[in-house]
């Protein structure tokens, strides 16, 4: 039987990944991986004992001594809301001599100019706009920052007041220099390219390879713009799904097989989920009600018809003080595999996130992190805001803006 090149690549990636899981000892001194959540006001979603993102961000920024590098999809603040102390903390860091660099997606800078404008022109603060139109047509969708080259925050939280108070989010505070170094390499290349250096990614490719332990490592997208040693996020994700033996839980804003400007379909993850279900893995998928619009909802309904796959959607009630655009939604990007493997990152599951846009993810084999993520997932899955997706129902997508 012939195996095409794409299949061979996926099989090889899976084999290499799971060989690596057994090839390294556990950490002798484990770096700290802290799960950090945001929970919408007026909901009873479990935090599983985690701290609030706004508090953790403040603590990290206030502790910065030399450098703060921030990469964000967009910046959107509002006076009197939870993000305002964070904005003030960044301005205060710059005043005490911390070098601050803020990289923001160009297509969103015009939509939300006010907060970016507050940073521009301030002493010790530089801002640049990320534009991959000429390279991939993609965007800066990653959300992370690096403090003093020693610790990082990454996750689903945008630099947005709504993200901190009206959206369910999951991120990680990582006190590990190797993760900081890897993200620093990515940030530097994206920063230099955004400043006009057309050779930025050639320089990135020439860096010495990073060597992560098998228990905790960074992956990113698109693969061809990653530093050596930071592997392809999609290949790692498919390998994780293909290696699942008992269960998979997935929490996303959106899931889609569509490829913009193409009649083709993005099926790599979809096929991996189907393979898992066929071999008896229990698959539970939770998406936001934003995913109820066509054609995306049809992709999920096709999965929901299969044995061993359950699909639900979350609908967070409106805020009592009125409608908030682009809010009151589940926005986390988390996968759990079997007993102890976790995936936390910035990508929804669609073609652009892996092939065109900058995203970063963390893969961990740490039972303590897995337990927290399981508690958060089950709080949602069994809670009052989540509903089973009917494979045959015609759904009306909620108002977003």
Residue, then its C-alpha position, 0 to 999 in steps of 0.5 A: x500500500x502506498x503512503x503519500x508524502x504528507x502521510x509519511x511526514x505526519x507518521x514520522x512526526x508522531x513517531x519522533x515525538x513519542x520516542x522523545x517523550x521517553x528519551x529524556x528524564x523528568x526535570x530534576x528542578x522543574x521550572x514553574x508553569x502556572x495556569x492563569x485564567x480569566x473568567x467572565x463576570x457574573x458566571x460561576x465557571x471554576x478557576x480551579x484555584x488559579x490566579x486572575x490574569x490581570x493580577x499575574x500580568x501586574x506582578x510580572x510587569x512590576x517585577x521587570x528590571x531591564x526589558x519587557x517585550x510584548x507581542x499582541x494581536x491588538x491592544x484595547x483598553x478602557x478607563x476604569x476597567x481591568x486592563x488600565x492598571x496593566x497599561x499604567x504598569x507598563x508606562x511606569x516600567x518605562x519611566x524607571x528605565x525598563x526598555x519596552x518594545x510593543x509589537x502589534x498586528x497592523x490590521x488591528x492597529x487601525x481598529x483599536x488605535x487608542x491604547x497603542x497611541x498611549x505608548x507611542x512616543x514615550x521614553x524607553x518605549x518603542x512600538x512597531x506594526x507586524x505585517x506579513x501580507x507580503x510573506x504569507x498573508x497572515x497576521x500576528x495572532x500570538x499573545x505573549x510577553x517576555x520579562x527580563x529574558x527570564x519568564x514569559x506569559x502566553x495564552x489565549x488572553x488578548x491585551x484587551x479589557x474584555x479579555x480580563x473581565x468578560x471572556x473565559x481564557x487560559x494562559x501560562x506564566x512560565x518561569x523558565x529561561x529556555x522558554x524565554x529564550x525561544x520566544x525572544x528569538x521569535x520576537x526578535x525576528x518578528x520585530x526586526x522584520x517589522x522594522x524593515x529587515x528582510x533578512x530577519x528570518x534567514x538570521x533566525x534560521x542560522x541560530x544554534x538549535x534550542x534543545x527542550x526537554x520532552x516534558x515541556x517545550x514550545x512549538x510555533x507557526x508557521x514552521x518555516x519562520x521558527x527558530x531551530x529547535x522550535x518545531x511545527x505546531x501542526x505536526x506536534x498537534x497531530x502527533x499528540x492526537x495520534x498518540x492518544x490512547x484513552x481520551x482527548x478533551x479540546x476547548x477552542x473558540x473555533x474549529x474550521x476546515x475552510x481555507x480562504x480563497x480555496x476550494x480545498x479543505x484543511x483536514x489534517x486535524x479533522x482526520x486525526x480526530x477521526x482516527x482517534x475515535x476509530x481506535x476507541x479514544x473518547x473525544x470531547x470537543x467544546x467550542x464557543x457559540x460563535x462557531x455556530x455559523x455556517x460552514x464551520x458548524x457543519x464541520x463540527x456536526x459531521x464530527x458529532x455524528x461519529x461514535x466516540x466523539x461528543x461536541x458541545x458549545x458554550x453560550x455565556x450569558x450577556x452582562x447585566x449592564x448591557x451588550x459588550x461586543x466581542x465578549x461573553x465567550x469562551x476563548x481558550x485554546x487548550x487540549x488535554x491528552x490522556x492523563x498528563x499531557x497538555x497543550x495550551x496556546x494561541x491557535x484556534x483550529x483552522x488553516x490560517x492559524x498554522x500556515x499563515x499566521x504567527x502563533x505559539x503553543x506550549x506542550x507539557x507532560x505535567x500532571x499538576x497542570x493537567x489536573x487544573x486544566x481538567x477541572x476547568x474543562x469539566x466545570x464548563x462541560x457539565x455546567x449551565x452554559x454548555x449545550x450539546x451540539x445537535x448534528x441535524x439542527x439548523x443553528x443561528x449564530x449569536x450577535x458578536x458586534 
